[in-house]
Amino acid sequence: MHDFKHLLAVLNPASTDQVALRRAAGLARQNSGKITALLTADETGVGFRASIDAQLQQLRDQGVDVRLHVSTEKDLLRAVLLCQHRHGCDLTVKTPQPHSLSDSLFTSLDWKLLRSHSAPVLQVRSEVHDAQAPVLVAVEARSADTEHRELSKHILEQAQWLAKRQQSPLHLFSAHPAPMQDPMHPEQDPEQQARDYRDACLELAGHYGIPEQRVHVAAGPAELLIPEFATRLGARLLVLGTVARAGLRGVLLGNTAEQVLEKVATDILVIPSAKDQ
């Protein structure tokens, strides 16, 4: 699977402790990659800039290829998108953006980034991980939508590659509609539906070497079950996909990846569909 060779590390103006930068540096060392560190126009105070310059120089002294990009854009979302496009970065690494009061109605910056970005986004929350903690990939196993089926294959390939690089066990989780959530097929026996869905998950997992004991299936809303299971499993990384969406329905509902972002405490790698890349 694809190595991330050019990483975009979005610097956090609220802290001198740049978790995203250090995580990007770790990935760059693993993959012989390089980093573009993004600083926006509003983040150029003398003390903060001096701290960033010192951290970048320390990484260079350690052999990491890292450069600083200072954007004149005051809007962080636009700055990220323009920087990614200009430098051709294949992974954006950032810490979660604190929500504002307006996020109760309008989508947060993190949600907007997922909808607009053509490259995978790694949201990092901590650098402290159990070396044996698993990687969890969440997929939709029986989608009738070709785009979603291809996305599931893509994120499974990426999760498999990451788990091997980190020497972590890979688990698969999938949620299927509970009977009350599936009005299109009221005639189906719920137990048979659950068995059929699990069989589909096992078949999918088998293509990527995931053993049956690491395949987990539950009935209910994915946006609630995925964070709950990731916490119970103690996953170090959650990998899932997203399909871009816009308009009023998107503002009100979001999609599974966007809703999961708000509910998990682990790192999350969100991979866009091929159509959105």
Secondary structure, 3 states (H helix, E strand, C coil): CCCCCEEEEECCCCCCCCHHHHHHHHHHHHHCCEEEEEEEHHHCCHHHHHHHHHHHHHHHHCCCEEEEEEECCCCHHHHHHHHHHHHCCCEEEECCCCCCHHHHCCCCHHHHHHHHCCCCEEECCCCCCCCCCCEEEECCCCCCCHHHHHHHHHHHHHHHHHHHHHCCCEEEEEEECCHHHCCCCCCCCHHHHHHHHHHHHHHHHHCCCCCHHHEEEEECCHHHHHHHHHHHHCCCEEEEEECCCCHHHHHHHCCHHHHHHCCCCCEEEEEECHHHC
